[in-house]
C-alpha cells in the first residue's frame, strides 16, 4: 500500500490525481494507494452523474469565486474546504474479492475507519456515511472498474457547515436517517485531528 500525502491548493488538481491513480491501477500499471488532501478554500465537488443545476447554487458559487469540480466517483455534491479531510483509497478488486459487492465494500472500508479511529459513537450510517449520534461526519463515494476500486471519502473535523447551506441545494435524494434535515442540522465535526486520522488508517491498512 503506497501512502501519498502530496496535495495542491487547487481542488481540480487533487481530484484529477485521484482519478489518475485509479486509472493506473485499473490499467495494471500502479499500486494500491492511500491518499489524503485538504482544500484551503471552499470548493464544491459534484459526483460523476450529478446535475449541477439541481445540486448546486451556481450563483452563490460564482459570486464567491468558489470552483465547482466534477469527480469520477458517484454520489452527491459536497463542499470541501478547511477542516474537511479528504481521502482516496485505490484498491485492487483482484486481490480483495471481499470488495467486489458494492454494499459490502462500503461496510468493509468504512468499518476500517470506525475501527482505526476508535471515536465513541462513530458508526456507519445509511449506505455510505459515517455518523455520530445520527449526525453525519463523513461521506463517501466510489468509482469501480474491472480491476480497481476508487473509494473517495470526507471526514469533517473543523469544517464550517454554513458553507453547505450557501453552496448546495437541499438534496433530492437522501438517506432515511437524514429525516429531511437541512445541512446545518444534519452534519457535524468529528472529535479527531487530521494527522491522527492519517496515521490510524495507514496503520490499519498495513496490518
URGI-V937017 format. One record per residue. N is the residue number from 1. RES is the residue in three letters. OMEGA is omega in radians with two decimals (NA if undefined). Layout:
N,RES,OMEGA
N,RES,OMEGA
This chain:
1,UNK,3.11
2,UNK,3.09
3,UNK,3.11
4,UNK,3.11
5,UNK,3.11
6,UNK,-3.11
7,UNK,3.09
8,UNK,3.11
9,UNK,3.14
10,UNK,-3.12
11,UNK,3.12
12,UNK,-3.14
13,UNK,3.11
14,UNK,3.12
15,UNK,3.14
16,UNK,3.13
17,UNK,3.09
18,UNK,3.13
19,UNK,-3.13
20,UNK,3.11
21,UNK,3.08
22,UNK,-3.12
23,UNK,-3.12
24,UNK,3.14
25,UNK,3.12
26,UNK,3.13
27,UNK,3.13
28,UNK,-3.08
29,UNK,-3.06
30,UNK,3.13
31,UNK,2.95
32,UNK,-3.01
33,UNK,2.95
34,UNK,-3.09
35,UNK,3.08
36,UNK,3.00
37,UNK,3.13
38,UNK,3.13
39,UNK,-3.14
40,UNK,-3.13
41,UNK,3.13
42,UNK,3.03
43,UNK,3.06
44,UNK,3.13
45,UNK,-3.05
46,UNK,3.12
47,UNK,-3.05
48,UNK,-3.09
49,UNK,-3.11
50,UNK,3.11
51,UNK,-3.08
52,UNK,-3.10
53,UNK,-3.14
54,UNK,-2.99
55,UNK,-2.93
56,UNK,2.98
57,UNK,-3.03
58,UNK,-3.14
59,UNK,3.12
60,UNK,3.11
61,UNK,3.13
62,UNK,-3.11
63,UNK,-3.08
64,UNK,-3.13
65,UNK,-3.13
66,UNK,-3.12
67,UNK,3.04
68,UNK,-3.02
69,UNK,3.08
70,UNK,3.10
71,UNK,-3.10
72,UNK,3.11
73,UNK,-3.11
74,UNK,3.09
75,UNK,-3.07
76,UNK,3.12
77,UNK,3.11
78,UNK,2.99
79,UNK,3.05
80,UNK,-3.13
81,UNK,3.13
82,UNK,-3.12
83,UNK,3.07
84,UNK,3.12
85,UNK,3.10
86,UNK,3.07
87,UNK,3.08
88,UNK,3.06
89,UNK,3.07
90,UNK,-2.96
91,UNK,-3.13
92,UNK,3.05
93,UNK,3.13
94,UNK,-3.13
95,UNK,3.14
96,UNK,-3.08
97,UNK,3.12
98,UNK,3.12
99,UNK,-3.06
100,UNK,3.10
101,UNK,-3.01
102,UNK,-3.08
103,UNK,3.14
104,UNK,-3.12
105,UNK,3.08
106,UNK,3.11
107,UNK,-3.09
108,UNK,-3.04
109,UNK,3.10
110,UNK,3.04
111,UNK,3.06
112,UNK,-3.13
113,UNK,3.13
114,UNK,-3.14
115,UNK,-3.07
116,UNK,-3.04
117,UNK,3.10
118,UNK,-3.14
119,UNK,3.13
120,UNK,3.10
121,UNK,3.14
122,UNK,-3.11
123,UNK,3.03
124,UNK,-3.13
125,UNK,-3.06
126,UNK,-3.13
127,UNK,-2.94
128,UNK,-3.09
129,UNK,2.89
130,UNK,-3.06
131,UNK,3.02
132,UNK,3.13
133,UNK,3.10
134,UNK,3.11
135,UNK,-3.04
136,UNK,3.05
137,UNK,3.14
138,UNK,3.08
139,UNK,-3.13
140,UNK,3.12
141,UNK,-3.06
142,UNK,2.88
143,UNK,-3.06
144,UNK,3.06
145,UNK,3.12
146,UNK,-3.10
147,UNK,-2.91
148,UNK,3.07
149,UNK,2.99
150,UNK,3.10
151,UNK,3.09
152,UNK,3.09
153,UNK,3.03
154,UNK,3.04
155,UNK,-3.12
156,UNK,3.11
157,UNK,3.12
158,UNK,-2.98
159,UNK,3.06
160,UNK,-3.03
161,UNK,3.13
162,UNK,3.10
163,UNK,3.13
164,UNK,3.13
165,UNK,-3.13
166,UNK,-2.97
167,UNK,-3.14
168,UNK,2.98
169,UNK,3.07
170,UNK,-3.03
171,UNK,3.07
172,UNK,3.10
173,UNK,-3.11
174,UNK,3.09
175,UNK,-3.08
176,UNK,-3.06
177,UNK,3.07
178,UNK,3.09
179,UNK,3.06
180,UNK,3.12
181,UNK,3.04
182,UNK,-3.06
183,UNK,-3.05
184,UNK,3.13
185,UNK,-3.06
186,UNK,-3.06
187,UNK,3.06
188,UNK,3.10
189,UNK,3.07
190,UNK,3.14
191,UNK,-3.11
192,UNK,3.02
193,UNK,-3.04
194,UNK,-3.13
195,UNK,3.13
196,UNK,3.11
197,UNK,-3.13
198,UNK,-3.12
199,UNK,-3.08
200,UNK,-3.12
201,UNK,3.11
202,UNK,3.12
203,UNK,-3.12
204,UNK,-3.13
205,UNK,3.12
206,UNK,-3.07
207,UNK,NA
